Amino acid sequence: MPFDNYADPRFVGRWRKSTRSDGGSNCVMVAAVPGVVGVCDSKAGAAGAVLTFNRDAWGAFLSTVRDGKLG
């Protein structure tokens, strides 16, 4: 399935598979444009939700994950 099928037009051509995704079908897609980061599940395709975060919130989330604070 092409990554550009995801519904939010801001992210067309910008989706990439997260480095934390496995090699199978469990893929988290990430796309960034100025001021916004989008995240979606590749299995959901165009019908799936795209979560959006401002850059500060995305940075805080990544720091929390890297620090192992999500348990």
N, CA, C, O and CB atoms as a CASP TS submission, in Angstrom:
PFRMAT TS
TARGET T0000
AUTHOR 0000-0000-0000
METHOD Language model
MODEL 1
PARENT N/A
ATOM      1  N   MET     1       0.849  -1.175   0.000  1.00  0.00           N
ATOM      2  CA  MET     1       0.000   0.000   0.000  1.00  0.00           C
ATOM      3  C   MET     1       0.895   1.239   0.000  1.00  0.00           C
ATOM      4  O   MET     1       1.768   1.345   0.861  1.00  0.00           O
ATOM      5  CB  MET     1      -0.966  -0.002   1.225  1.00  0.00           C
ATOM      6  N   PRO     2       0.716   2.168  -0.920  1.00  0.00           N
ATOM      7  CA  PRO     2       1.534   3.385  -0.925  1.00  0.00           C
ATOM      8  C   PRO     2       1.280   4.225   0.321  1.00  0.00           C
ATOM      9  O   PRO     2       0.144   4.341   0.781  1.00  0.00           O
ATOM     10  CB  PRO     2       1.249   4.215  -2.182  1.00  0.00           C
ATOM     11  N   PHE     3       2.321   4.795   0.850  1.00  0.00           N
ATOM     12  CA  PHE     3       2.185   5.602   2.060  1.00  0.00           C
ATOM     13  C   PHE     3       1.343   6.850   1.826  1.00  0.00           C
ATOM     14  O   PHE     3       0.763   7.377   2.775  1.00  0.00           O
ATOM     15  CB  PHE     3       3.553   5.999   2.576  1.00  0.00           C
ATOM     16  N   ASP     4       1.259   7.333   0.598  1.00  0.00           N
ATOM     17  CA  ASP     4       0.536   8.573   0.320  1.00  0.00           C
ATOM     18  C   ASP     4      -0.972   8.408   0.314  1.00  0.00           C
ATOM     19  O   ASP     4      -1.685   9.367   0.020  1.00  0.00           O
ATOM     20  CB  ASP     4       0.972   9.125  -0.994  1.00  0.00           C
ATOM     21  N   ASN     5      -1.479   7.232   0.628  1.00  0.00           N
ATOM     22  CA  ASN     5      -2.925   7.048   0.701  1.00  0.00           C
ATOM     23  C   ASN     5      -3.521   7.587   1.993  1.00  0.00           C
ATOM     24  O   ASN     5      -4.743   7.598   2.137  1.00  0.00           O
ATOM     25  CB  ASN     5      -3.264   5.590   0.560  1.00  0.00           C
ATOM     26  N   TYR     6      -2.713   8.023   2.919  1.00  0.00           N
ATOM     27  CA  TYR     6      -3.238   8.498   4.193  1.00  0.00           C
ATOM     28  C   TYR     6      -3.916   9.836   4.017  1.00  0.00           C
ATOM     29  O   TYR     6      -3.458  10.694   3.263  1.00  0.00           O
ATOM     30  CB  TYR     6      -2.127   8.603   5.233  1.00  0.00           C
ATOM     31  N   ALA     7      -5.010   9.995   4.722  1.00  0.00           N
ATOM     32  CA  ALA     7      -6.003  11.027   4.459  1.00  0.00           C
ATOM     33  C   ALA     7      -5.531  12.477   4.576  1.00  0.00           C
ATOM     34  O   ALA     7      -6.032  13.326   3.839  1.00  0.00           O
ATOM     35  CB  ALA     7      -7.114  10.834   5.369  1.00  0.00           C
ATOM     36  N   ASP     8      -4.617  12.790   5.443  1.00  0.00           N
ATOM     37  CA  ASP     8      -4.250  14.188   5.678  1.00  0.00           C
ATOM     38  C   ASP     8      -3.338  14.697   4.559  1.00  0.00           C
ATOM     39  O   ASP     8      -2.203  14.237   4.441  1.00  0.00           O
ATOM     40  CB  ASP     8      -3.554  14.342   7.049  1.00  0.00           C
ATOM     41  N   PRO     9      -3.814  15.641   3.736  1.00  0.00           N
ATOM     42  CA  PRO     9      -3.039  16.087   2.573  1.00  0.00           C
ATOM     43  C   PRO     9      -1.735  16.799   2.930  1.00  0.00           C
ATOM     44  O   PRO     9      -0.851  16.915   2.081  1.00  0.00           O
ATOM     45  CB  PRO     9      -3.879  17.000   1.736  1.00  0.00           C
ATOM     46  N   ARG    10      -1.599  17.269   4.142  1.00  0.00           N
ATOM     47  CA  ARG    10      -0.348  17.937   4.527  1.00  0.00           C
ATOM     48  C   ARG    10       0.849  17.001   4.459  1.00  0.00           C
ATOM     49  O   ARG    10       1.982  17.444   4.274  1.00  0.00           O
ATOM     50  CB  ARG    10      -0.468  18.505   5.932  1.00  0.00           C
ATOM     51  N   PHE    11       0.596  15.706   4.609  1.00  0.00           N
ATOM     52  CA  PHE    11       1.688  14.755   4.740  1.00  0.00           C
ATOM     53  C   PHE    11       1.965  13.940   3.478  1.00  0.00           C
ATOM     54  O   PHE    11       2.825  13.060   3.501  1.00  0.00           O
ATOM     55  CB  PHE    11       1.396  13.832   5.862  1.00  0.00           C
ATOM     56  N   VAL    12       1.264  14.208   2.384  1.00  0.00           N
ATOM     57  CA  VAL    12       1.467  13.458   1.139  1.00  0.00           C
ATOM     58  C   VAL    12       2.937  13.565   0.720  1.00  0.00           C
ATOM     59  O   VAL    12       3.498  14.658   0.652  1.00  0.00           O
ATOM     60  CB  VAL    12       0.527  13.990   0.003  1.00  0.00           C
ATOM     61  N   GLY    13       3.543  12.413   0.443  1.00  0.00           N
ATOM     62  CA  GLY    13       4.943  12.377   0.026  1.00  0.00           C
ATOM     63  C   GLY    13       5.947  12.469   1.145  1.00  0.00           C
ATOM     64  O   GLY    13       7.151  12.496   0.892  1.00  0.00           O
ATOM     65  N   ARG    14       5.480  12.519   2.387  1.00  0.00           N
ATOM     66  CA  ARG    14       6.393  12.692   3.521  1.00  0.00           C
ATOM     67  C   ARG    14       6.403  11.519   4.497  1.00  0.00           C
ATOM     68  O   ARG    14       7.217  11.503   5.421  1.00  0.00           O
ATOM     69  CB  ARG    14       6.033  13.938   4.263  1.00  0.00           C
ATOM     70  N   TRP    15       5.527  10.544   4.318  1.00  0.00           N
ATOM     71  CA  TRP    15       5.463   9.424   5.254  1.00  0.00           C
ATOM     72  C   TRP    15       6.719   8.567   5.187  1.00  0.00           C
ATOM     73  O   TRP    15       7.273   8.335   4.112  1.00  0.00           O
ATOM     74  CB  TRP    15       4.237   8.569   4.970  1.00  0.00           C
ATOM     75  N   ARG    16       7.162   8.097   6.357  1.00  0.00           N
ATOM     76  CA  ARG    16       8.262   7.139   6.430  1.00  0.00           C
ATOM     77  C   ARG    16       7.949   6.167   7.554  1.00  0.00           C
ATOM     78  O   ARG    16       7.231   6.495   8.499  1.00  0.00           O
ATOM     79  CB  ARG    16       9.642   7.855   6.662  1.00  0.00           C
ATOM     80  N   LYS    17       8.487   4.992   7.439  1.00  0.00           N
ATOM     81  CA  LYS    17       8.277   3.999   8.493  1.00  0.00           C
ATOM     82  C   LYS    17       9.166   4.345   9.675  1.00  0.00           C
ATOM     83  O   LYS    17      10.352   4.628   9.507  1.00  0.00           O
ATOM     84  CB  LYS    17       8.573   2.557   7.981  1.00  0.00           C
ATOM     85  N   SER    18       8.599   4.322  10.856  1.00  0.00           N
ATOM     86  CA  SER    18       9.355   4.576  12.070  1.00  0.00           C
ATOM     87  C   SER    18      10.476   3.564  12.217  1.00  0.00           C
ATOM     88  O   SER    18      10.315   2.392  11.877  1.00  0.00           O
ATOM     89  CB  SER    18       8.441   4.540  13.291  1.00  0.00           C
ATOM     90  N   THR    19      11.599   4.015  12.719  1.00  0.00           N
ATOM     91  CA  THR    19      12.723   3.106  12.956  1.00  0.00           C
ATOM     92  C   THR    19      12.396   2.081  14.035  1.00  0.00           C
ATOM     93  O   THR    19      13.094   1.073  14.148  1.00  0.00           O
ATOM     94  CB  THR    19      13.969   3.897  13.352  1.00  0.00           C
ATOM     95  N   ARG    20      11.363   2.309  14.822  1.00  0.00           N
ATOM     96  CA  ARG    20      10.959   1.372  15.878  1.00  0.00           C
ATOM     97  C   ARG    20       9.958   0.330  15.389  1.00  0.00           C
ATOM     98  O   ARG    20       9.580  -0.555  16.157  1.00  0.00           O
ATOM     99  CB  ARG    20      10.363   2.135  17.043  1.00  0.00           C
ATOM    100  N   SER    21       9.523   0.409  14.147  1.00  0.00           N
ATOM    101  CA  SER    21       8.585  -0.575  13.600  1.00  0.00           C
ATOM    102  C   SER    21       9.323  -1.879  13.332  1.00  0.00           C
ATOM    103  O   SER    21      10.525  -1.888  13.068  1.00  0.00           O
ATOM    104  CB  SER    21       7.916  -0.047  12.299  1.00  0.00           C
ATOM    105  N   ASP    22       8.576  -2.985  13.406  1.00  0.00           N
ATOM    106  CA  ASP    22       9.219  -4.259  13.099  1.00  0.00           C
ATOM    107  C   ASP    22       9.247  -4.471  11.590  1.00  0.00           C
ATOM    108  O   ASP    22       8.725  -3.651  10.835  1.00  0.00           O
ATOM    109  CB  ASP    22       8.486  -5.427  13.799  1.00  0.00           C
ATOM    110  N   GLY    23       9.848  -5.554  11.157  1.00  0.00           N
ATOM    111  CA  GLY    23       9.982  -5.815   9.730  1.00  0.00           C
ATOM    112  C   GLY    23       8.723  -6.366   9.091  1.00  0.00           C
ATOM    113  O   GLY    23       8.670  -6.522   7.871  1.00  0.00           O
ATOM    114  N   GLY    24       7.708  -6.665   9.887  1.00  0.00           N
ATOM    115  CA  GLY    24       6.474  -7.244   9.370  1.00  0.00           C
ATOM    116  C   GLY    24       5.420  -6.191   9.087  1.00  0.00           C
ATOM    117  O   GLY    24       5.696  -5.139   8.510  1.00  0.00           O
ATOM    118  N   SER    25       4.202  -6.504   9.511  1.00  0.00           N
ATOM    119  CA  SER    25       3.086  -5.604   9.215  1.00  0.00           C
ATOM    120  C   SER    25       2.776  -4.634  10.346  1.00  0.00           C
ATOM    121  O   SER    25       1.817  -3.868  10.246  1.00  0.00           O
ATOM    122  CB  SER    25       1.859  -6.406   8.903  1.00  0.00           C
ATOM    123  N   ASN    26       3.554  -4.646  11.409  1.00  0.00           N
ATOM    124  CA  ASN    26       3.331  -3.733  12.531  1.00  0.00           C
ATOM    125  C   ASN    26       4.150  -2.472  12.338  1.00  0.00           C
ATOM    126  O   ASN    26       5.218  -2.309  12.928  1.00  0.00           O
ATOM    127  CB  ASN    26       3.689  -4.407  13.873  1.00  0.00           C
ATOM    128  N   CYS    27       3.635  -1.583  11.503  1.00  0.00           N
ATOM    129  CA  CYS    27       4.391  -0.388  11.152  1.00  0.00           C
ATOM    130  C   CYS    27       3.706   0.879  11.644  1.00  0.00           C
ATOM    131  O   CYS    27       2.500   1.064  11.477  1.00  0.00           O
ATOM    132  CB  CYS    27       4.589  -0.317   9.651  1.00  0.00           C
ATOM    133  N   VAL    28       4.486   1.725  12.239  1.00  0.00           N
ATOM    134  CA  VAL    28       4.042   3.067  12.601  1.00  0.00           C
ATOM    135  C   VAL    28       4.659   4.001  11.576  1.00  0.00           C
ATOM    136  O   VAL    28       5.869   3.986  11.349  1.00  0.00           O
ATOM    137  CB  VAL    28       4.455   3.459  14.086  1.00  0.00           C
ATOM    138  N   MET    29       3.813   4.814  10.961  1.00  0.00           N
ATOM    139  CA  MET    29       4.282   5.765   9.958  1.00  0.00           C
ATOM    140  C   MET    29       4.362   7.146  10.597  1.00  0.00           C
ATOM    141  O   MET    29       3.510   7.523  11.402  1.00  0.00           O
ATOM    142  CB  MET    29       3.344   5.781   8.711  1.00  0.00           C
ATOM    143  N   VAL    30       5.402   7.896  10.226  1.00  0.00           N
ATOM    144  CA  VAL    30       5.618   9.236  10.764  1.00  0.00           C
ATOM    145  C   VAL    30       5.859  10.182   9.592  1.00  0.00           C
ATOM    146  O   VAL    30       6.555   9.837   8.636  1.00  0.00           O
ATOM    147  CB  VAL    30       6.822   9.262  11.772  1.00  0.00           C
ATOM    148  N   ALA    31       5.281  11.372   9.674  1.00  0.00           N
ATOM    149  CA  ALA    31       5.499  12.396   8.656  1.00  0.00           C
ATOM    150  C   ALA    31       5.612  13.746   9.351  1.00  0.00           C
ATOM    151  O   ALA    31       4.898  14.011  10.317  1.00  0.00           O
ATOM    152  CB  ALA    31       4.346  12.403   7.597  1.00  0.00           C
ATOM    153  N   ALA    32       6.499  14.589   8.866  1.00  0.00           N
ATOM    154  CA  ALA    32       6.684  15.900   9.483  1.00  0.00           C
ATOM    155  C   ALA    32       6.610  17.003   8.429  1.00  0.00           C
ATOM    156  O   ALA    32       7.166  16.879   7.337  1.00  0.00           O
ATOM    157  CB  ALA    32       8.032  15.960  10.229  1.00  0.00           C
ATOM    158  N   VAL    33       5.927  18.063   8.772  1.00  0.00           N
ATOM    159  CA  VAL    33       5.879  19.296   7.987  1.00  0.00           C
ATOM    160  C   VAL    33       6.144  20.416   8.985  1.00  0.00           C
ATOM    161  O   VAL    33       6.092  20.178  10.192  1.00  0.00           O
ATOM    162  CB  VAL    33       4.481  19.483   7.223  1.00  0.00           C
ATOM    163  N   PRO    34       6.423  21.618   8.524  1.00  0.00           N
ATOM    164  CA  PRO    34       6.711  22.691   9.479  1.00  0.00           C
ATOM    165  C   PRO    34       5.640  22.827  10.568  1.00  0.00           C
ATOM    166  O   PRO    34       4.471  23.093  10.288  1.00  0.00           O
ATOM    167  CB  PRO    34       6.849  24.007   8.740  1.00  0.00           C
ATOM    168  N   GLY    35       6.073  22.636  11.808  1.00  0.00           N
ATOM    169  CA  GLY    35       5.209  22.829  12.958  1.00  0.00           C
ATOM    170  C   GLY    35       4.362  21.652  13.378  1.00  0.00           C
ATOM    171  O   GLY    35       3.771  21.688  14.458  1.00  0.00           O
ATOM    172  N   VAL    36       4.275  20.588  12.556  1.00  0.00           N
ATOM    173  CA  VAL    36       3.372  19.476  12.864  1.00  0.00           C
ATOM    174  C   VAL    36       4.033  18.144  12.519  1.00  0.00           C
ATOM    175  O   VAL    36       4.725  18.022  11.508  1.00  0.00           O
ATOM    176  CB  VAL    36       2.038  19.627  12.097  1.00  0.00           C
ATOM    177  N   VAL    37       3.803  17.141  13.386  1.00  0.00           N
ATOM    178  CA  VAL    37       4.233  15.776  13.112  1.00  0.00           C
ATOM    179  C   VAL    37       2.981  14.905  13.095  1.00  0.00           C
ATOM    180  O   VAL    37       2.150  14.991  13.999  1.00  0.00           O
ATOM    181  CB  VAL    37       5.279  15.267  14.180  1.00  0.00           C
ATOM    182  N   GLY    38       2.845  14.065  12.066  1.00  0.00           N
ATOM    183  CA  GLY    38       1.723  13.145  11.968  1.00  0.00           C
ATOM    184  C   GLY    38       2.188  11.725  12.231  1.00  0.00           C
ATOM    185  O   GLY    38       3.300  11.353  11.857  1.00  0.00           O
ATOM    186  N   VAL    39       1.342  10.930  12.875  1.00  0.00           N
ATOM    187  CA  VAL    39       1.648   9.542  13.188  1.00  0.00           C
ATOM    188  C   VAL    39       0.419   8.709  12.844  1.00  0.00           C
ATOM    189  O   VAL    39      -0.706   9.093  13.164  1.00  0.00           O
ATOM    190  CB  VAL    39       2.056   9.368  14.695  1.00  0.00           C
ATOM    191  N   CYS    40       0.634   7.558  12.188  1.00  0.00           N
ATOM    192  CA  CYS    40      -0.497   6.678  11.884  1.00  0.00           C
ATOM    193  C   CYS    40      -0.028   5.230  11.842  1.00  0.00           C
ATOM    194  O   CYS    40       1.170   4.947  11.820  1.00  0.00           O
ATOM    195  CB  CYS    40      -1.159   7.072  10.538  1.00  0.00           C
ATOM    196  N   ASP    41      -0.991   4.328  11.831  1.00  0.00           N
ATOM    197  CA  ASP    41      -0.753   2.891  11.747  1.00  0.00           C
ATOM    198  C   ASP    41      -0.894   2.493  10.286  1.00  0.00           C
ATOM    199  O   ASP    41      -1.936   2.738   9.677  1.00  0.00           O
ATOM    200  CB  ASP    41      -1.745   2.080  12.662  1.00  0.00           C
ATOM    201  N   SER    42       0.132   1.888   9.719  1.00  0.00           N
ATOM    202  CA  SER    42       0.100   1.549   8.300  1.00  0.00           C
ATOM    203  C   SER    42      -0.992   0.537   7.962  1.00  0.00           C
ATOM    204  O   SER    42      -1.469   0.515   6.827  1.00  0.00           O
ATOM    205  CB  SER    42       1.442   1.008   7.874  1.00  0.00           C
ATOM    206  N   LYS    43      -1.397  -0.296   8.907  1.00  0.00           N
ATOM    207  CA  LYS    43      -2.442  -1.293   8.639  1.00  0.00           C
ATOM    208  C   LYS    43      -3.795  -0.636   8.397  1.00  0.00           C
ATOM    209  O   LYS    43      -4.644  -1.213   7.718  1.00  0.00           O
ATOM    210  CB  LYS    43      -2.546  -2.280   9.804  1.00  0.00           C
ATOM    211  N   ALA    44      -4.012   0.551   8.935  1.00  0.00           N
ATOM    212  CA  ALA    44      -5.307   1.218   8.808  1.00  0.00           C
ATOM    213  C   ALA    44      -5.505   1.842   7.430  1.00  0.00           C
ATOM    214  O   ALA    44      -6.642   2.030   6.998  1.00  0.00           O
ATOM    215  CB  ALA    44      -5.445   2.284   9.874  1.00  0.00           C
ATOM    216  N   GLY    45      -4.426   2.163   6.740  1.00  0.00           N
ATOM    217  CA  GLY    45      -4.528   2.751   5.409  1.00  0.00           C
ATOM    218  C   GLY    45      -5.241   4.095   5.417  1.00  0.00           C
ATOM    219  O   GLY    45      -5.247   4.799   6.427  1.00  0.00           O
ATOM    220  N   ALA    46      -5.834   4.441   4.298  1.00  0.00           N
ATOM    221  CA  ALA    46      -6.462   5.748   4.133  1.00  0.00           C
ATOM    222  C   ALA    46      -7.625   5.970   5.089  1.00  0.00           C
ATOM    223  O   ALA    46      -7.949   7.113   5.413  1.00  0.00           O
ATOM    224  CB  ALA    46      -6.940   5.909   2.716  1.00  0.00           C
ATOM    225  N   ALA    47      -8.251   4.902   5.541  1.00  0.00           N
ATOM    226  CA  ALA    47      -9.391   5.032   6.438  1.00  0.00           C
ATOM    227  C   ALA    47      -8.960   5.276   7.884  1.00  0.00           C
ATOM    228  O   ALA    47      -9.789   5.617   8.728  1.00  0.00           O
ATOM    229  CB  ALA    47     -10.252   3.788   6.361  1.00  0.00           C
ATOM    230  N   GLY    48      -7.688   5.105   8.168  1.00  0.00           N
ATOM    231  CA  GLY    48      -7.201   5.225   9.534  1.00  0.00           C
ATOM    232  C   GLY    48      -7.002   6.659   9.986  1.00  0.00           C
ATOM    233  O   GLY    48      -6.899   7.584   9.180  1.00  0.00           O
ATOM    234  N   ALA    49      -6.952   6.810  11.283  1.00  0.00           N
ATOM    235  CA  ALA    49      -6.745   8.129  11.884  1.00  0.00           C
ATOM    236  C   ALA    49      -5.286   8.535  11.795  1.00  0.00           C
ATOM    237  O   ALA    49      -4.389   7.694  11.845  1.00  0.00           O
ATOM    238  CB  ALA    49      -7.204   8.137  13.346  1.00  0.00           C
ATOM    239  N   VAL    50      -5.063   9.818  11.664  1.00  0.00           N
ATOM    240  CA  VAL    50      -3.725  10.395  11.733  1.00  0.00           C
ATOM    241  C   VAL    50      -3.693  11.255  12.986  1.00  0.00           C
ATOM    242  O   VAL    50      -4.438  12.228  13.101  1.00  0.00           O
ATOM    243  CB  VAL    50      -3.369  11.234  10.435  1.00  0.00           C
ATOM    244  N   LEU    51      -2.830  10.892  13.922  1.00  0.00           N
ATOM    245  CA  LEU    51      -2.641  11.710  15.114  1.00  0.00           C
ATOM    246  C   LEU    51      -1.653  12.809  14.772  1.00  0.00           C
ATOM    247  O   LEU    51      -0.634  12.551  14.132  1.00  0.00           O
ATOM    248  CB  LEU    51      -2.140  10.856  16.327  1.00  0.00           C
ATOM    249  N   THR    52      -1.940  14.024  15.189  1.00  0.00           N
ATOM    250  CA  THR    52      -1.009  15.120  14.928  1.00  0.00           C
ATOM    251  C   THR    52      -0.554  15.744  16.236  1.00  0.00           C
ATOM    252  O   THR    52      -1.314  15.855  17.198  1.00  0.00           O
ATOM    253  CB  THR    52      -1.657  16.186  14.025  1.00  0.00           C
ATOM    254  N   PHE    53       0.702  16.144  16.241  1.00  0.00           N
ATOM    255  CA  PHE    53       1.331  16.746  17.418  1.00  0.00           C
ATOM    256  C   PHE    53       2.089  17.991  16.982  1.00  0.00           C
ATOM    257  O   PHE    53       2.647  18.026  15.885  1.00  0.00           O
ATOM    258  CB  PHE    53       2.286  15.734  18.133  1.00  0.00           C
ATOM    259  N   ASN    54       2.112  19.017  17.836  1.00  0.00           N
ATOM    260  CA  ASN    54       3.031  20.108  17.534  1.00  0.00           C
ATOM    261  C   ASN    54       4.439  19.616  17.863  1.00  0.00           C
ATOM    262  O   ASN    54       4.604  18.605  18.546  1.00  0.00           O
ATOM    263  CB  ASN    54       2.670  21.417  18.342  1.00  0.00           C
ATOM    264  N   ARG    55       5.433  20.321  17.385  1.00  0.00           N
ATOM    265  CA  ARG    55       6.820  19.836  17.534  1.00  0.00           C
ATOM    266  C   ARG    55       7.237  19.699  18.998  1.00  0.00           C
ATOM    267  O   ARG    55       7.969  18.771  19.343  1.00  0.00           O
ATOM    268  CB  ARG    55       7.783  20.783  16.821  1.00  0.00           C
ATOM    269  N   ASP    56       6.788  20.597  19.854  1.00  0.00           N
ATOM    270  CA  ASP    56       7.158  20.497  21.272  1.00  0.00           C
ATOM    271  C   ASP    56       6.580  19.243  21.914  1.00  0.00           C
ATOM    272  O   ASP    56       7.270  18.550  22.662  1.00  0.00           O
ATOM    273  CB  ASP    56       6.680  21.735  22.035  1.00  0.00           C
ATOM    274  N   ALA    57       5.317  18.950  21.623  1.00  0.00           N
ATOM    275  CA  ALA    57       4.674  17.757  22.187  1.00  0.00           C
ATOM    276  C   ALA    57       5.340  16.492  21.653  1.00  0.00           C
ATOM    277  O   ALA    57       5.540  15.540  22.407  1.00  0.00           O
ATOM    278  CB  ALA    57       3.162  17.744  21.859  1.00  0.00           C
ATOM    279  N   TRP    58       5.686  16.464  20.371  1.00  0.00           N
ATOM    280  CA  TRP    58       6.351  15.304  19.788  1.00  0.00           C
ATOM    281  C   TRP    58       7.722  15.096  20.435  1.00  0.00           C
ATOM    282  O   TRP    58       8.094  13.968  20.759  1.00  0.00           O
ATOM    283  CB  TRP    58       6.496  15.474  18.261  1.00  0.00           C
ATOM    284  N   GLY    59       8.460  16.170  20.618  1.00  0.00           N
ATOM    285  CA  GLY    59       9.771  16.079  21.265  1.00  0.00           C
ATOM    286  C   GLY    59       9.664  15.556  22.693  1.00  0.00           C
ATOM    287  O   GLY    59      10.482  14.743  23.125  1.00  0.00           O
ATOM    288  N   ALA    60       8.660  16.020  23.418  1.00  0.00           N
ATOM    289  CA  ALA    60       8.456  15.551  24.794  1.00  0.00           C
ATOM    290  C   ALA    60       8.097  14.061  24.805  1.00  0.00           C
ATOM    291  O   ALA    60       8.579  13.316  25.659  1.00  0.00           O
ATOM    292  CB  ALA    60       7.344  16.376  25.490  1.00  0.00           C
ATOM    293  N   PHE    61       7.262  13.628  23.872  1.00  0.00           N
ATOM    294  CA  PHE    61       6.906  12.213  23.773  1.00  0.00           C
ATOM    295  C   PHE    61       8.146  11.371  23.488  1.00  0.00           C
ATOM    296  O   PHE    61       8.365  10.356  24.148  1.00  0.00           O
ATOM    297  CB  PHE    61       5.847  11.996  22.673  1.00  0.00           C
ATOM    298  N   LEU    62       8.961  11.780  22.513  1.00  0.00           N
ATOM    299  CA  LEU    62      10.171  11.019  22.191  1.00  0.00           C
ATOM    300  C   LEU    62      11.114  10.943  23.373  1.00  0.00           C
ATOM    301  O   LEU    62      11.703   9.892  23.627  1.00  0.00           O
ATOM    302  CB  LEU    62      10.887  11.639  21.005  1.00  0.00           C
ATOM    303  N   SER    63      11.268  12.033  24.097  1.00  0.00           N
ATOM    304  CA  SER    63      12.141  12.029  25.284  1.00  0.00           C
ATOM    305  C   SER    63      11.626  11.044  26.333  1.00  0.00           C
ATOM    306  O   SER    63      12.410  10.327  26.955  1.00  0.00           O
ATOM    307  CB  SER    63      12.235  13.450  25.894  1.00  0.00           C
ATOM    308  N   THR    64      10.317  11.011  26.525  1.00  0.00           N
ATOM    309  CA  THR    64       9.720  10.095  27.499  1.00  0.00           C
ATOM    310  C   THR    64       9.974   8.641  27.090  1.00  0.00           C
ATOM    311  O   THR    64      10.293   7.804  27.935  1.00  0.00           O
ATOM    312  CB  THR    64       8.201  10.359  27.634  1.00  0.00           C
ATOM    313  N   VAL    65       9.832   8.344  25.801  1.00  0.00           N
ATOM    314  CA  VAL    65      10.090   6.984  25.313  1.00  0.00           C
ATOM    315  C   VAL    65      11.558   6.627  25.478  1.00  0.00           C
ATOM    316  O   VAL    65      11.885   5.547  25.970  1.00  0.00           O
ATOM    317  CB  VAL    65       9.676   6.846  23.838  1.00  0.00           C
ATOM    318  N   ARG    66      12.441   7.526  25.069  1.00  0.00           N
ATOM    319  CA  ARG    66      13.879   7.244  25.171  1.00  0.00           C
ATOM    320  C   ARG    66      14.328   7.046  26.598  1.00  0.00           C
ATOM    321  O   ARG    66      15.240   6.262  26.861  1.00  0.00           O
ATOM    322  CB  ARG    66      14.677   8.360  24.549  1.00  0.00           C
ATOM    323  N   ASP    67      13.696   7.750  27.529  1.00  0.00           N
ATOM    324  CA  ASP    67      14.058   7.641  28.935  1.00  0.00           C
ATOM    325  C   ASP    67      13.414   6.437  29.610  1.00  0.00           C
ATOM    326  O   ASP    67      13.644   6.200  30.796  1.00  0.00           O
ATOM    327  CB  ASP    67      13.668   8.898  29.663  1.00  0.00           C
ATOM    328  N   GLY    68      12.602   5.664  28.864  1.00  0.00           N
ATOM    329  CA  GLY    68      11.993   4.461  29.403  1.00  0.00           C
ATOM    330  C   GLY    68      10.902   4.729  30.429  1.00  0.00           C
ATOM    331  O   GLY    68      10.655   3.897  31.302  1.00  0.00           O
ATOM    332  N   LYS    69      10.248   5.881  30.332  1.00  0.00           N
ATOM    333  CA  LYS    69       9.257   6.264  31.339  1.00  0.00           C
ATOM    334  C   LYS    69       7.836   5.795  31.027  1.00  0.00           C
ATOM    335  O   LYS    69       6.909   6.117  31.771  1.00  0.00           O
ATOM    336  CB  LYS    69       9.257   7.749  31.492  1.00  0.00           C
ATOM    337  N   LEU    70       7.648   5.046  29.949  1.00  0.00           N
ATOM    338  CA  LEU    70       6.288   4.582  29.627  1.00  0.00           C
ATOM    339  C   LEU    70       6.004   3.198  30.186  1.00  0.00           C
ATOM    340  O   LEU    70       4.867   2.729  30.134  1.00  0.00           O
ATOM    341  CB  LEU    70       6.080   4.571  28.121  1.00  0.00           C
ATOM    342  N   GLY    71       7.002   2.557  30.707  1.00  0.00           N
ATOM    343  CA  GLY    71       6.823   1.255  31.347  1.00  0.00           C
ATOM    344  C   GLY    71       6.577   0.206  30.387  1.00  0.00           C
ATOM    345  O   GLY    71       6.405  -0.952  30.767  1.00  0.00           O
TER
END
